Amino acid sequence: MADELSVGDVAPNFSLARTGDGVFTLSEQLGEPMILAFYPEDFSPVCTAQLMAYAGAQPDFSALGVSVFGISPQPVSTHEDFAHRIGLNFPLLADEEKEVARLYGVLGPLGFYRRSVFVIDRTGRIVYAHRSRAGMSFRGSDELLRVVRESCS
């Protein structure tokens, strides 16, 4: 595994297919802060709770000018179904080959996604990085909002 990215590093650029048609390219989002929420699987209970929590905080994220993007290895068609069923209000990105997961150092020893969150500032620098090592917990919206307020204003 490559060296893990950490706070202060430039976020690696990537392009992935996204829900709502089209392609997300990180470099095209520069100028606004963003949250990249890597999660293991659509429809799993913890991933559903995590993404629903972020969707519930979307008005607060929007008020701060931050965009949220969920990333997992399922295809866009599965993401579309998942997003529709739980009422997500932000895009999901399909990392089917797990290339972005490798770039960001979020693959576990068996090649599964580790639940991870990165906050990237307007210039493309990582201002927050968290990778779950084990367990079922996730970083809450309040923590991410605090990071955005402190680091991306």
C-alpha positions as CSV (number, residue, x, y, z in Angstrom):
1,M,0.0,0.0,0.0
2,A,1.2,3.5,-0.8
3,D,1.9,6.0,2.0
4,E,-1.3,7.1,3.5
5,L,-2.4,10.6,2.8
6,S,-2.6,12.9,5.8
7,V,-3.6,16.5,6.8
8,G,-1.7,19.0,4.7
9,D,-1.3,16.7,1.6
10,V,-2.7,17.7,-1.7
11,A,-5.7,15.5,-2.4
12,P,-5.0,13.3,-5.4
13,N,-7.1,14.1,-8.5
14,F,-9.5,11.4,-9.8
15,S,-12.5,11.0,-12.0
16,L,-15.4,8.6,-11.3
17,A,-18.9,8.0,-12.7
18,R,-21.5,9.5,-10.4
19,T,-25.2,9.3,-9.7
20,G,-27.4,11.8,-11.6
21,D,-25.4,11.1,-14.8
22,G,-22.0,12.3,-15.6
23,V,-18.5,12.1,-14.2
24,F,-17.1,13.7,-11.0
25,T,-13.6,15.0,-11.3
26,L,-12.0,16.3,-8.1
27,S,-9.9,19.1,-9.8
28,E,-13.1,20.5,-11.3
29,Q,-14.5,21.0,-7.7
30,L,-11.6,23.1,-6.5
31,G,-12.7,26.5,-5.2
32,E,-15.2,25.0,-2.8
33,P,-14.6,22.7,0.2
34,M,-15.7,19.1,-0.1
35,I,-16.2,16.0,2.0
36,L,-15.3,12.6,0.5
37,A,-17.0,9.9,2.5
38,F,-15.7,6.4,1.6
39,Y,-18.1,3.7,2.7
40,P,-18.0,-0.1,2.2
41,E,-21.3,-1.0,0.7
42,D,-24.7,0.3,-0.4
43,F,-27.7,-0.9,1.7
44,S,-25.6,-2.1,4.7
45,P,-27.1,-0.9,8.0
46,V,-24.1,1.2,9.1
47,C,-23.4,2.7,5.7
48,T,-27.1,3.6,5.4
49,A,-27.1,5.3,8.8
50,Q,-23.9,7.2,8.0
51,L,-25.1,8.5,4.6
52,M,-28.6,9.4,6.0
53,A,-26.9,11.4,8.8
54,Y,-24.9,13.3,6.2
55,A,-28.0,13.9,4.1
56,G,-29.8,15.2,7.2
57,A,-27.0,17.7,7.7
58,Q,-27.0,18.7,4.1
59,P,-28.6,22.2,4.8
60,D,-25.8,22.9,7.2
61,F,-23.1,21.7,4.8
62,S,-24.7,23.8,2.0
63,A,-24.8,26.9,4.2
64,L,-21.0,26.5,4.6
65,G,-20.5,26.0,0.9
66,V,-19.2,22.4,1.3
67,S,-20.2,19.6,-1.0
68,V,-20.5,16.0,0.2
69,F,-19.7,13.0,-2.0
70,G,-20.1,9.3,-1.1
71,I,-17.7,6.8,-2.6
72,S,-17.9,3.1,-2.7
73,P,-17.1,0.2,-5.1
74,Q,-20.6,-0.5,-6.2
75,P,-21.7,0.5,-9.8
76,V,-23.7,3.6,-10.5
77,S,-26.9,1.6,-11.0
78,T,-26.7,0.2,-7.5
79,H,-25.9,3.7,-6.1
80,E,-28.9,5.2,-7.9
81,D,-31.2,2.6,-6.4
82,F,-29.7,3.1,-2.9
83,A,-29.8,6.9,-3.1
84,H,-33.5,6.8,-4.3
85,R,-34.6,4.3,-1.6
86,I,-33.0,6.3,1.3
87,G,-33.6,9.8,-0.1
88,L,-30.0,10.9,-0.5
89,N,-29.5,14.5,-1.6
90,F,-25.8,14.3,-2.6
91,P,-24.0,12.4,-5.3
92,L,-22.5,8.9,-4.9
93,L,-19.4,8.0,-6.9
94,A,-18.6,4.5,-8.3
95,D,-15.1,3.3,-7.6
96,E,-15.6,-0.1,-9.1
97,E,-11.9,-0.9,-9.6
98,K,-11.0,0.6,-6.2
99,E,-8.4,2.8,-7.8
100,V,-9.5,5.9,-5.8
101,A,-9.5,3.8,-2.6
102,R,-5.9,2.8,-3.3
103,L,-5.0,6.5,-4.0
104,Y,-6.5,7.6,-0.7
105,G,-5.2,4.5,1.3
106,V,-8.6,3.3,2.4
107,L,-8.4,-0.4,1.5
108,G,-8.1,-2.8,4.3
109,P,-5.9,-5.9,4.3
110,L,-8.4,-8.0,2.4
111,G,-9.1,-5.3,-0.2
112,F,-12.4,-4.1,1.4
113,Y,-13.1,-0.4,1.8
114,R,-12.4,1.0,5.3
115,R,-15.0,3.6,6.3
116,S,-13.0,6.8,5.8
117,V,-13.7,10.5,5.5
118,F,-11.6,13.3,4.1
119,V,-12.3,17.0,4.2
120,I,-10.6,18.9,1.4
121,D,-10.3,22.7,1.4
122,R,-10.8,25.1,-1.5
123,T,-7.2,24.8,-2.6
124,G,-7.3,21.0,-2.8
125,R,-5.5,20.3,0.5
126,I,-6.6,17.7,2.9
127,V,-7.6,19.4,6.2
128,Y,-9.1,16.3,7.9
129,A,-8.5,12.6,7.3
130,H,-10.0,9.7,9.3
131,R,-9.8,6.0,8.4
132,S,-11.6,3.5,10.5
133,R,-9.4,0.6,11.5
134,A,-12.2,-1.6,12.8
135,G,-15.7,-1.4,14.2
136,M,-18.9,0.0,12.9
137,S,-18.8,3.6,13.9
138,F,-18.6,6.6,11.6
139,R,-17.6,10.2,11.9
140,G,-20.7,12.3,12.6
141,S,-22.0,15.4,10.8
142,D,-21.3,17.6,13.8
143,E,-17.6,16.7,13.8
144,L,-17.3,17.3,10.0
145,L,-19.2,20.6,10.3
146,R,-16.8,21.7,13.0
147,V,-13.8,20.8,10.8
148,V,-15.2,22.8,7.9
149,R,-15.9,25.8,10.0
150,E,-12.4,25.8,11.5
151,S,-10.4,24.8,8.4
152,C,-12.3,25.9,5.3
153,S,-13.6,29.4,6.2
